[in-house]
């Protein structure tokens, strides 16, 4: 018992200092959780202290009565009964505190779900607004560069028409076939060697960039799509979590609808009703088992939330690593210095998209406190 109390006193003393300033909402939830638990803990400790003092006095009185030759047996029995009554009160006080702790944690859990859902929606908007797909498609195919198309038309026009082969439209759109055709056509054109070299030099950077970066650009595209799909799965999981979390208190509106209608107060009211029923059951010796089950349901819901918080934190960490890899890919184009003037604006746009994404994953969406043990210690409570 004393170890548990000391643990929570330690957590309460240092709680507010543990959060970084960058996420005010998480900090606020954590501080409020700490304050509420501390207040209830102080009230409980006062009760516990008073009852322990009273119990100690009764035990001393019993010892004196047992040693006394002139003690009244009826008085001794009364004191023993009184001792058991105090012990029952001690047990009840701890039970009541555990129930109140579950209520506080469950209520703060709702705020955490609401906050994480908003961040997931923010990520959804982030992925939707990014031009990564458009930029990658443009950059990975030389046919999307006006300079390449113009040069290719000029080169094709210089090929001996008698021996020229017209590419089917399917192959014309293929970047590698199109590049190969243009290079071969430049070799067999009717112009002299110097003119052919000039023709190739005009599109050299485009050819070099698309050949070197095509695979890497496709990697960026498909892995971005993977992250987008993972975020959608996370959003679905958050909606399902809210459904299961609030089902305990008999609230059955979906998370998107609750958010749309700003119906959070209704959830809080359902929790109040639930806690009243739990307290009534716990006060009745015939319904204590039912009260225990109700409290277990609350605890199980909180455990589910903690698991989801881990999933969210892992996804944000994964996303940050992906975008850092994308940044490394784009920063390692070998001939960037040589071809700087010929690279399209989409290349720089893609870089900016990735820089913004890294910033958002490290700052806006990353909740470092979800990784820490302090928040979990408070959310898991004294029962652990």
KEBAZA-331893 format. One record per residue (C-alpha): residue in one letter; x, y, z. Coordinates in nm, 4 decimals. Layout:
 rest     east    north       up
    a        X        Y        Z
...
//
This chain:
 rest     east    north       up
    x   0.0000   0.0000   0.0000
    x   0.2710   0.2473   0.1018
    x   0.4729   0.1739  -0.2151
    x   0.1713   0.2520  -0.4314
    x   0.1079   0.5781  -0.2483
    x   0.4731   0.6825  -0.2754
    x   0.4711   0.6022  -0.6487
    x   0.1782   0.8337  -0.7089
    x   0.3238   1.1046  -0.4906
    x   0.6378   1.0873  -0.7060
    x   0.4378   1.0997  -1.0284
    x   0.2345   1.3931  -0.9031
    x   0.5399   1.5917  -0.7923
    x   0.7101   1.5815  -1.1310
    x   0.4148   1.5441  -1.3645
    x   0.3857   1.8958  -1.5089
    x   0.7581   1.9168  -1.5852
    x   0.7562   1.6108  -1.8096
    x   0.5892   1.7530  -2.1183
    x   0.7492   1.9617  -2.3909
    x   0.5924   2.2971  -2.4723
    x   0.5220   2.2136  -2.8361
    x   0.1933   2.0279  -2.7867
    x  -0.0249   2.2409  -2.5593
    x  -0.3314   2.0168  -2.5840
    x  -0.1499   1.7032  -2.4707
    x   0.0192   1.9028  -2.1976
    x  -0.3176   2.0337  -2.0823
    x  -0.4710   1.6843  -2.0733
    x  -0.1721   1.5555  -1.8798
    x  -0.1761   1.8414  -1.6297
    x  -0.5508   1.8118  -1.5713
    x  -0.5188   1.4365  -1.5273
    x  -0.2371   1.4849  -1.2775
    x  -0.4258   1.7509  -1.0808
    x  -0.7495   1.5509  -1.0638
    x  -0.5702   1.2354  -0.9542
    x  -0.3667   1.4280  -0.6974
    x  -0.6772   1.5928  -0.5505
    x  -0.8583   1.2605  -0.5195
    x  -0.5448   1.1000  -0.3833
    x  -0.5098   1.3689  -0.1134
    x  -0.8720   1.3189  -0.0087
    x  -0.8224   0.9423  -0.0017
    x  -0.4965   0.9698   0.1958
    x  -0.6687   1.1887   0.4569
    x  -0.9401   0.9290   0.4971
    x  -0.6870   0.6486   0.5074
    x  -0.4703   0.8262   0.7634
    x  -0.7629   0.8991   0.9946
    x  -0.8931   0.5438   0.9725
    x  -0.5458   0.3994   1.0323
    x  -0.5015   0.6171   1.3403
    x  -0.8410   0.5034   1.4672
    x  -0.7580   0.1405   1.3887
    x  -0.4284   0.1689   1.5752
    x  -0.6049   0.3111   1.8802
    x  -0.8623   0.0309   1.8782
    x  -0.5912  -0.2341   1.8439
    x  -0.4040  -0.0871   2.1385
    x  -0.7256  -0.0840   2.3397
    x  -0.7871  -0.4494   2.2532
    x  -0.4354  -0.5440   2.3638
    x  -0.4888  -0.3680   2.6965
    x  -0.8253  -0.5395   2.7433
    x  -0.6780  -0.8804   2.6614
    x  -0.3986  -0.8333   2.9160
    x  -0.6241  -0.6926   3.1859
    x  -0.7438  -0.9329   3.4509
    x  -1.0517  -0.7228   3.5120
    x  -1.1584  -0.6768   3.1439
    x  -1.5204  -0.7117   3.0482
    x  -1.5668  -0.9819   2.7774
    x  -1.8589  -0.7913   2.6247
    x  -1.6449  -0.4798   2.5933
    x  -1.3702  -0.6834   2.4223
    x  -1.6211  -0.8264   2.1735
    x  -1.7516  -0.4768   2.0979
    x  -1.3975  -0.3544   2.0364
    x  -1.3231  -0.6467   1.8041
    x  -1.6419  -0.5763   1.6099
    x  -1.5461  -0.2092   1.5906
    x  -1.2009  -0.3065   1.4649
    x  -1.3557  -0.5112   1.1809
    x  -1.5827  -0.2181   1.0977
    x  -1.2833   0.0155   1.0612
    x  -1.1079  -0.2393   0.8404
    x  -1.4175  -0.2578   0.6218
    x  -1.4177   0.1212   0.5982
    x  -1.0520   0.1157   0.4941
    x  -1.1255  -0.1383   0.2227
    x  -1.4297   0.0615   0.1075
    x  -1.2304   0.3864   0.0952
    x  -0.9682   0.2259  -0.1286
    x  -1.2386   0.0734  -0.3485
    x  -1.4120   0.4097  -0.3865
    x  -1.0837   0.5727  -0.4786
    x  -1.0136   0.3093  -0.7448
    x  -1.3586   0.3663  -0.8942
    x  -1.3096   0.7424  -0.8962
    x  -0.9667   0.6956  -1.0524
    x  -1.1219   0.4846  -1.3296
    x  -1.3749   0.7601  -1.3977
    x  -1.1059   1.0277  -1.4265
    x  -0.8895   0.8170  -1.6546
    x  -1.1822   0.7131  -1.8731
    x  -1.2935   1.0749  -1.9143
    x  -0.9414   1.1868  -2.0069
    x  -0.9233   0.8918  -2.2446
    x  -1.2147   1.0425  -2.4369
    x  -1.0166   1.3645  -2.4741
    x  -0.7159   1.1698  -2.6006
    x  -0.9291   0.9915  -2.8618
    x  -1.0737   1.3242  -2.9738
    x  -0.7268   1.4784  -3.0012
    x  -0.5717   1.1857  -3.1909
    x  -0.8676   1.1719  -3.4305
    x  -0.8165   1.5386  -3.5154
    x  -0.4516   1.4702  -3.5873
    x  -0.5412   1.1739  -3.8096
    x  -0.7871   1.3951  -4.0004
    x  -0.5105   1.6523  -4.0327
    x  -0.2849   1.3863  -4.1810
    x  -0.5639   1.2851  -4.4174
    x  -0.5884   1.6429  -4.5409
    x  -0.2096   1.6606  -4.5594
    x  -0.1862   1.3581  -4.7894
    x  -0.4748   1.4816  -5.0033
    x  -0.3275   1.8283  -5.0500
    x   0.0222   1.7072  -5.1370
    x   0.1210   1.7284  -5.5037
    x   0.3536   1.4295  -5.4674
    x   0.1611   1.2167  -5.7178
    x   0.1481   1.4881  -5.9809
    x   0.5120   1.5856  -5.9307
    x   0.6372   1.2272  -5.9442
    x   0.4382   1.1483  -6.2594
    x   0.5763   1.4611  -6.4240
    x   0.9352   1.4003  -6.3211
    x   0.9537   1.0283  -6.3989
    x   0.8532   1.0543  -6.7652
    x   1.0586   1.2666  -7.0105
    x   0.7522   1.3038  -7.2334
    x   0.6122   1.5430  -6.9737
    x   0.8992   1.7875  -7.0343
    x   0.8286   2.0370  -7.3106
    x   1.2007   2.0601  -7.3903
    x   1.2190   1.6858  -7.4455
    x   0.9070   1.6744  -7.6617
    x   1.0311   1.9621  -7.8781
    x   1.3754   1.8072  -7.9174
    x   1.2294   1.4667  -7.9890
    x   1.0104   1.6100  -8.2644
    x   1.3092   1.7844  -8.4199
    x   1.5246   1.4707  -8.4027
    x   1.2452   1.2531  -8.5417
    x   1.1977   1.4989  -8.8269
    x   1.5606   1.4602  -8.9297
    x   1.5469   1.0841  -8.9562
    x   1.5310   0.9452  -9.3095
    x   1.1558   0.9134  -9.3626
    x   1.2082   0.6085  -9.5811
    x   1.3631   0.4123  -9.2951
    x   1.1776   0.5747  -9.0047
    x   0.9572   0.3680  -8.7753
    x   0.6526   0.5272  -8.6182
    x   0.6149   0.4244  -8.2526
    x   0.2712   0.3027  -8.1425
    x   0.1041   0.5371  -7.8923
    x   0.1422   0.2757  -7.6179
    x   0.5207   0.2708  -7.6571
    x   0.5334   0.6431  -7.7199
    x   0.4112   0.7019  -7.3636
    x   0.6639   0.4583  -7.2176
    x   0.9503   0.6680  -7.0778
    x   1.2276   0.4186  -7.1459
    x   1.1169   0.3332  -7.5004
    x   1.0655   0.7000  -7.5775
    x   1.4112   0.7913  -7.4486
    x   1.5730   0.5042  -7.6386
    x   1.3912   0.5983  -7.9599
    x   1.5012   0.9602  -7.9305
    x   1.8636   0.8654  -7.8733
    x   1.8695   0.6131  -8.1564
    x   1.6923   0.8584  -8.3874
    x   1.9536   1.1219  -8.3091
    x   2.2292   0.8815  -8.4143
    x   2.0695   0.8029  -8.7482
    x   1.9560   1.1511  -8.8405
    x   2.0604   1.3183  -9.1616
    x   2.2550   1.5951  -8.9849
    x   2.6302   1.5929  -8.9279
    x   2.7946   1.4662  -8.6106
    x   2.8213   1.8084  -8.4466
    x   2.4524   1.8794  -8.5007
    x   2.3586   1.5414  -8.3558
    x   2.5671   1.6137  -8.0468
    x   2.3932   1.9475  -8.0076
    x   2.0544   1.7761  -8.0352
    x   2.1455   1.5333  -7.7592
    x   2.2992   1.7977  -7.5333
    x   1.9664   1.9825  -7.5265
    x   1.7951   1.6863  -7.3636
    x   2.0950   1.5304  -7.1886
    x   1.9927   1.6461  -6.8404
    x   1.6336   1.5373  -6.8879
    x   1.7451   1.1945  -7.0080
    x   2.0004   1.1623  -6.7278
    x   1.7555   1.2720  -6.4581
    x   1.4681   1.0498  -6.5672
    x   1.6903   0.7442  -6.6208
    x   1.8679   0.7810  -6.2867
    x   1.5677   0.8866  -6.0790
    x   1.2805   0.6906  -6.2337
    x   1.2961   0.3986  -5.9915
    x   1.3543   0.6247  -5.6904
    x   1.0664   0.8514  -5.7875
    x   0.8353   0.5534  -5.8185
    x   0.9517   0.4411  -5.4739
    x   0.8512   0.7805  -5.3341
    x   0.5133   0.7590  -5.5060
    x   0.4224   0.4058  -5.3941
    x   0.5488   0.4507  -5.0388
    x   0.3548   0.7766  -5.0088
    x   0.0454   0.5896  -5.1233
    x   0.1238   0.3236  -4.8627
    x   0.1403   0.5882  -4.5889
    x  -0.1840   0.7408  -4.7126
    x  -0.3549   0.4009  -4.7015
    x  -0.2107   0.3285  -4.3566
    x  -0.3476   0.6587  -4.2295
    x  -0.6912   0.5654  -4.3639
    x  -0.6679   0.2332  -4.1787
    x  -0.5684   0.4222  -3.8649
    x  -0.8691   0.6520  -3.9055
    x  -1.1004   0.3504  -3.9389
    x  -0.9401   0.1951  -3.6303
    x  -0.9910   0.5173  -3.4329
    x  -1.3594   0.5240  -3.5275
    x  -1.3945   0.1608  -3.4217
    x  -1.2089   0.2302  -3.0962
    x  -1.4480   0.5153  -3.0129
    x  -1.7439   0.2875  -3.0842
    x  -1.6164   0.0222  -2.8420
    x  -1.4946   0.2788  -2.5894
    x  -1.8278   0.4588  -2.5596
    x  -2.0405   0.1463  -2.5890
    x  -1.9458   0.0765  -2.2269
    x  -2.1363   0.3863  -2.1096
    x  -2.4191   0.3177  -2.3573
    x  -2.3347   0.5961  -2.6024
    x  -2.3894   0.4746  -2.9581
    x  -2.3249   0.7735  -3.1897
    x  -2.0299   0.7310  -3.4267
    x  -1.7129   0.9325  -3.3841
    x  -1.7539   1.1315  -3.7106
    x  -2.1136   1.2153  -3.6172
    x  -2.0193   1.3029  -3.2590
    x  -1.7482   1.5353  -3.3916
    x  -1.9802   1.6893  -3.6505
    x  -2.2561   1.7569  -3.3975
    x  -2.0099   1.8491  -3.1201
    x  -2.1877   1.5941  -2.9015
    x  -1.9059   1.5404  -2.6498
    x  -2.1165   1.6681  -2.3615
    x  -2.3636   1.3849  -2.4214
    x  -2.0834   1.1305  -2.3801
    x  -1.9837   1.2971  -2.0530
    x  -2.3445   1.2780  -1.9307
    x  -2.3587   0.9067  -2.0127
    x  -2.0422   0.8577  -1.8102
    x  -2.1979   1.0374  -1.5106
    x  -2.5018   0.8072  -1.5274
    x  -2.2769   0.5025  -1.5585
    x  -2.0680   0.6022  -1.2559
    x  -2.3793   0.6617  -1.0460
    x  -2.4997   0.3090  -1.1237
    x  -2.1536   0.1691  -1.0486
    x  -2.1439   0.3471  -0.7100
    x  -2.4932   0.2203  -0.6219
    x  -2.3971  -0.1356  -0.7118
    x  -2.0758  -0.1118  -0.5124
    x  -2.2649   0.0114  -0.2071
    x  -2.4971  -0.2896  -0.2186
    x  -2.3296  -0.6112  -0.0899
    x  -2.5522  -0.8139  -0.3224
    x  -2.4357  -0.6250  -0.6328
    x  -2.0634  -0.5823  -0.5703
    x  -1.9823  -0.8398  -0.8371
    x  -2.1784  -0.6365  -1.0911
    x  -1.9960  -0.3227  -0.9786
    x  -1.6630  -0.4989  -1.0250
    x  -1.7581  -0.6007  -1.3791
    x  -1.8576  -0.2421  -1.4626
    x  -1.5206  -0.1161  -1.3398
    x  -1.3369  -0.3871  -1.5366
    x  -1.5217  -0.2746  -1.8503
    x  -1.3905   0.0783  -1.7962
    x  -1.0372  -0.0498  -1.7397
    x  -1.0483  -0.2688  -2.0486
    x  -1.1580   0.0267  -2.2610
    x  -0.8662   0.2312  -2.1293
    x  -0.6268  -0.0547  -2.2103
    x  -0.7590  -0.0591  -2.5686
    x  -0.6962   0.3138  -2.5927
    x  -0.3378   0.2748  -2.4720
    x  -0.2738   0.0119  -2.7399
    x  -0.4135   0.2435  -3.0061
    x  -0.1956   0.5277  -2.8831
    x   0.1052   0.2999  -2.9382
    x  -0.0157   0.2248  -3.2932
    x  -0.0542   0.5937  -3.3704
    x   0.2890   0.6781  -3.2301
    x   0.4466   0.3953  -3.4323
    x   0.2818   0.5203  -3.7532
    x   0.4055   0.8752  -3.7005
    x   0.7560   0.7461  -3.6359
    x   0.7355   0.5319  -3.9494
    x   0.6081   0.8230  -4.1602
    x   0.8889   1.0471  -4.0400
    x   1.1480   0.7846  -4.1384
    x   0.9881   0.7387  -4.4829
    x   1.0005   1.1093  -4.5616
    x   1.3556   1.1371  -4.4365
    x   1.4413   0.8582  -4.6818
    x   1.2623   1.0463  -4.9622
    x   1.4644   1.3556  -4.8770
    x   1.7865   1.1558  -4.8934
    x   1.6859   1.0172  -5.2350
    x   1.6220   1.3606  -5.3834
    x   1.9357   1.5072  -5.2305
    x   2.1489   1.2404  -5.3917
    x   2.0802   1.3020  -5.7597
    x   2.4363   1.2737  -5.8876
    x   2.4334   1.5420  -6.1560
    x   2.2207   1.8023  -5.9860
    x   2.4969   2.0645  -5.9958
    x   2.5493   2.0137  -6.3685
    x   2.1815   2.0045  -6.4568
    x   2.0503   2.2574  -6.2050
    x   1.9296   2.4993  -6.4716
    x   1.7504   2.2265  -6.6691
    x   1.5654   2.0577  -6.3843
    x   1.1912   2.1319  -6.3843
    x   1.0180   2.3258  -6.1064
    x   0.8338   2.0060  -6.0064
    x   1.1626   1.8727  -5.8692
    x   1.1907   2.1615  -5.6256
    x   0.8157   2.1393  -5.5510
    x   0.8568   1.7741  -5.4600
    x   1.1427   1.8629  -5.2299
    x   0.9314   2.1259  -5.0571
    x   0.6440   1.8767  -5.0161
    x   0.8811   1.6354  -4.8462
    x   1.0352   1.9036  -4.6233
    x   0.6874   2.0144  -4.5146
    x   0.5904   1.6523  -4.4502
    x   0.8966   1.5915  -4.2323
    x   0.8190   1.9053  -4.0340
    x   0.4574   1.8001  -3.9827
    x   0.5484   1.4455  -3.8825
    x   0.8095   1.5667  -3.6342
    x   0.6124   1.8590  -3.4929
    x   0.2391   1.8767  -3.5715
    x   0.1514   1.5061  -3.5668
    x   0.4195   1.3617  -3.3437
    x   0.3065   1.3423  -2.9818
    x   0.6264   1.2487  -2.8024
    x   0.4349   1.2139  -2.4765
    x   0.2537   0.9096  -2.6165
    x   0.5891   0.7286  -2.6136
    x   0.6672   0.8191  -2.2531
    x   0.5909   0.6119  -1.9486
    x   0.4561   0.9005  -1.7389
    x   0.1286   0.9413  -1.9258
    x   0.0829   0.5646  -1.9318
    x   0.1512   0.5411  -1.5601
    x  -0.1239   0.7932  -1.4938
    x  -0.3643   0.6357  -1.7423
    x  -0.3086   0.2861  -1.6027
    x  -0.3518   0.4167  -1.2501
    x  -0.2982   0.2572  -0.9123
    x  -0.4413  -0.0747  -1.0256
    x  -0.1039  -0.1543  -1.1780
//
